[in-house]
Amino acid sequence: MRYLKVLLITLIGTAVQAQKKPNVVFILADDLGYHDLGYAGSTYYETPNIDGLAAKSQNFVNGYAASRVCSPSRAAIMTGKSPARLQITDWIGAKSGTDWRKAGRASKLLPATYIHELPQTETTIAEAFREEGYRTFFAGKWHLGDEGSHPEDHGFEINVGGYHAGSPFGGYFSPYKNPKMEDGENGENLSMRLANETADFISENKEKPFFAFLSFYAVHGPIQTTEEKWQKYQDKAKETGIADSGFEMERVLPIRQHQDNPVYAGLVETMDDAVGIVLKRLEALGLAENTIVVFTSDNGGVASGDAFSTSNAPLRGGKGYQWEGGIKEPFLIAAPGMAPKVISDKVIGMDFYPTLLGLAGLSPQNSQHVDGVNLMPLITNKQKIDRDLYWHYPHYGNQGGEPSSIIREGDWKLIHYWEDERNELYNLQDDPEEKNDLSKLKFVKADELYMKLKKWLAETKAEFAEQDPIFDQGKYDKVLEKYQKILLPKLEKERKRMLSDTYEPNADWWGSQGTED
């Protein structure tokens, strides 16, 4: 009788475990390029923890961010709606309308106005999980509004470090100057701190289903690392050979040609170390087999503008640009019971919302995630998902990109530029580097795609940039000349200084040492 009782208790326990809702850990990097990871082809940056996650994941090799800059992409992940539909089309804080003139760019267009916070009318992915009994947690970069529109206002019970800022105001080493997070000991690393906060939340909620969103500030500028990691990657750059020049002119700004920035490399590696903290905690607690883990980035790597940190080659462009380097991202989903594989179907940031609900066995929010698709049929090999993808960016940004809208249909990609209404057409299967514009040769296809794009823009009620009535071509030409004659040589000089044996930045963070996290 005692044996039967023990067996019954065991069977009940097994059934309860089988029915337990899966946990979710969503890891979002900031400004990380598709080729900034070892598994995706980088031989310079070292990312063993993310590479290990990729080996266990559904690896979507045609995964895209919803925008070429951060806030719109983040809003799309949170809501399952496109930035155009949300009317959050630029990073929150960017100037628009006549205020744009203050940027001194002398541009032809005045960027479109946009919404500066995530609307309270949207049901976020955090709210959807919380309604189903999940504990919800956010750590890191938010950048979706100020007071009244912080993570805790949009479904997250706990918020560590998330507020209006788009970059770490205090840098990557404590003191952080972050009103949503207490400082650690001097020299504590921000990425490691955010990972430890996330891991501790997981430990405290191991008996309950949880939705944890770890949103790194890394690898956004200001780029910083320890002297030890700088030395490691300076040595590695010298071993592989340092090119004589590091930049070329893109259409507007200089753009980095090589992955040889030792400070950025150290920043990337530390972020990977931080990912390792969370993954190892899941393993140690026995939760890995019942936890969905997502890893992605909000836009392409910063090859041009800001810190000019990395190269996305062979992809063209980077953060802020309309080409693949600006929007193609690492897109990993590791799900319990799902054998790892590479998936080539096109997917986009809005898809995470319905997909995670589906993987967790929760009801869809069909009226909310209207621009996202549940990727379960792809993951389970039941069917392909055939659809077009769209992007709309009626702004200039800081990296050299141009106001434009994009449609991708199959292997075709059309970019429509709003300054002069011209099109570019690429076949990404034959020309993944976007070097050969086919819009004149394949004008029928270009026209067909443009009509589809126009229809989508009308359906989403997209806002548009407008002609600046005081535009002066002569002033604009002088801005471009300054970029080529002054900025380009300056960048080359700074690159060589950063790779030199005597490099020592004029900053407090250089003396920081890695803490035992």
MORA-V976398 format. One record per pair of residues at least 24 apart in sequence whose C-alpha atoms are under 7 Angstrom apart, sorted by the first residue. I is the first residue (numbers start at 1). J is the second residue. D is the distance in whole Angstrom. If there is no record, write none. Layout:
BEGIN
[[I,J,D] [I,J,D]]
END
This chain:
BEGIN
[[21,209,6] [21,360,6] [22,209,6] [22,290,5] [22,291,5] [22,292,7] [22,360,6] [23,209,5] [23,210,5] [23,211,6] [23,290,6] [23,291,4] [23,292,6] [24,210,6] [24,211,5] [24,212,6] [24,291,5] [24,292,5] [24,293,6] [25,211,6] [25,212,5] [25,213,6] [25,292,6] [25,293,5] [25,294,6] [26,212,6] [26,213,5] [26,214,6] [26,293,6] [26,294,5] [26,295,6] [27,213,6] [27,214,5] [27,215,6] [27,294,6] [27,295,5] [27,296,7] [28,214,6] [28,215,5] [28,216,6] [28,295,6] [28,296,5] [28,297,5] [29,215,6] [29,216,5] [29,218,6] [29,219,7] [29,296,6] [29,297,5] [29,298,7] [30,216,6] [30,217,6] [30,218,5] [30,219,5] [30,220,6] [30,297,6] [30,298,6] [31,219,6] [31,220,6] [31,297,6] [31,298,6] [31,299,5] [31,300,6] [31,301,5] [31,302,6] [31,319,7] [32,219,6] [32,297,6] [32,299,7] [32,300,6] [32,301,5] [33,300,4] [33,301,4] [33,312,6] [33,329,6] [34,300,7] [34,312,7] [34,328,6] [34,329,5] [34,330,5] [35,312,6] [44,259,7] [45,265,5] [45,268,7] [45,269,7] [46,269,6] [47,269,6] [47,272,5] [49,272,6] [49,273,7] [49,275,7] [49,276,5] [50,272,6] [54,332,6] [55,340,7] [56,334,6] [56,340,5] [57,332,6] [57,333,5] [57,334,4] [57,340,5] [57,341,7] [58,332,6] [58,333,5] [58,334,6] [58,340,5] [58,341,5] [58,342,6] [58,343,7] [58,379,7] [59,331,6] [59,332,5] [59,333,7] [59,341,6] [59,342,5] [59,343,6] [60,331,5] [60,332,6] [60,342,6] [60,343,5] [60,344,6] [61,342,7] [61,343,6] [61,344,5] [62,344,6] [62,345,6] [62,346,5] [62,347,6] [63,328,6] [63,329,6] [63,330,7] [63,331,5] [63,346,6] [63,347,5] [63,348,6] [64,327,6] [64,328,5] [64,329,5] [64,347,6] [64,348,5] [64,349,6] [65,298,6] [65,299,6] [65,327,5] [65,328,6] [65,329,6] [65,348,6] [65,349,5] [66,348,6] [66,349,5] [66,350,7] [66,391,7] [67,299,7] [67,327,6] [67,391,6] [68,299,5] [68,300,7] [68,319,6] [68,320,5] [68,321,6] [68,326,5] [68,327,5] [69,298,7] [69,299,6] [69,319,6] [69,320,6] [70,298,5] [70,299,6] [71,143,6] [71,144,6] [73,298,6] [73,349,7] [74,298,7] [75,118,7] [75,144,7] [76,349,6] [76,350,5] [77,349,5] [77,350,5] [77,352,6] [77,353,7] [78,124,5] [78,125,5] [79,122,7] [79,123,7] [79,124,5] [79,125,6] [79,368,7] [79,369,6] [80,350,4] [80,351,7] [80,353,6] [80,368,7] [80,369,4] [80,370,6] [80,371,6] [80,372,5] [81,350,6] [81,369,6] [81,370,6] [81,371,5] [81,372,7] [82,350,7] [82,371,6] [84,392,6] [84,460,6] [84,462,5] [85,460,5] [85,461,7] [85,462,6] [87,114,5] [87,115,6] [87,462,7] [88,114,5] [88,115,5] [88,116,7] [89,114,6] [89,393,6] [90,395,7] [92,116,5] [92,143,7] [92,144,7] [105,479,7] [106,471,7] [106,475,6] [106,476,5] [107,471,7] [107,476,6] [108,419,7] [108,467,6] [108,468,6] [108,471,5] [109,419,7] [109,465,6] [109,466,5] [109,467,4] [109,468,5] [110,465,6] [110,466,5] [110,467,6] [110,468,6] [111,394,6] [111,395,5] [111,465,4] [111,466,7] [112,394,6] [112,395,7] [112,463,6] [112,464,5] [112,465,4] [116,145,6] [117,144,5] [117,145,4] [117,149,6] [118,144,6] [118,145,6] [118,149,7] [123,368,7] [124,154,6] [124,155,7] [125,353,6] [126,155,5] [126,156,6] [127,154,7] [127,155,4] [129,211,7] [130,155,7] [134,209,5] [134,210,5] [134,211,6] [135,209,6] [135,210,5] [135,211,6] [136,210,6] [136,211,5] [136,212,6] [137,211,6] [137,212,5] [137,213,6] [138,212,6] [138,213,5] [138,214,6] [139,194,6] [139,198,7] [139,213,6] [139,214,5] [139,215,6] [140,194,6] [140,214,6] [140,215,5] [140,216,5] [140,217,6] [141,166,7] [141,215,5] [141,216,6] [141,217,5] [167,217,6] [167,220,6] [167,221,7] [168,217,6] [171,222,7] [172,224,6] [173,509,6] [187,512,5] [187,513,6] [188,515,6] [189,514,7] [191,216,6] [191,218,7] [191,271,6] [191,274,6] [192,274,5] [192,517,7] [195,274,5] [195,275,7] [195,277,6] [195,278,6] [196,277,7] [198,278,7] [199,278,5] [199,281,6] [218,271,7] [219,267,6] [219,268,6] [221,306,7] [221,307,6] [222,307,7] [223,263,7] [223,264,6] [223,267,7] [224,263,6] [224,264,7] [224,267,6] [225,263,6] [225,266,5] [225,267,5] [226,510,6] [226,512,6] [226,513,6] [226,514,7] [227,510,6] [229,266,5] [230,262,5] [230,263,5] [230,266,6] [233,262,5] [233,265,7] [234,262,5] [234,499,6] [245,492,7] [246,492,6] [247,492,7] [252,400,5] [252,480,6] [253,304,7] [253,400,5] [253,483,6] [254,304,6] [254,488,6] [255,303,5] [255,304,5] [256,303,5] [256,304,6] [256,308,6] [256,310,6] [256,311,5] [257,311,5] [258,310,7] [258,311,5] [259,310,5] [259,311,5] [261,309,7] [261,310,7] [264,309,6] [289,336,6] [290,336,6] [291,335,7] [291,336,6] [292,334,6] [292,335,5] [292,336,6] [293,333,6] [293,334,5] [293,335,7] [294,332,6] [294,333,5] [294,334,6] [295,331,6] [295,332,5] [295,333,7] [296,329,6] [296,330,5] [296,331,5] [296,332,6] [297,329,6] [297,330,6] [299,326,6] [299,327,5] [299,329,7] [300,325,5] [300,326,4] [300,327,5] [300,328,6] [300,329,7] [304,399,5] [305,398,6] [305,399,4] [305,400,7] [306,398,7] [306,399,7] [314,433,6] [315,432,7] [315,433,5] [316,433,6] [316,434,7] [319,399,7] [320,397,6] [320,398,7] [320,399,5] [320,400,7] [320,401,5] [321,400,7] [321,401,4] [322,401,6] [351,375,7] [394,464,6] [394,465,5] [395,465,7] [407,453,6] [414,446,7] [414,449,7]]
END
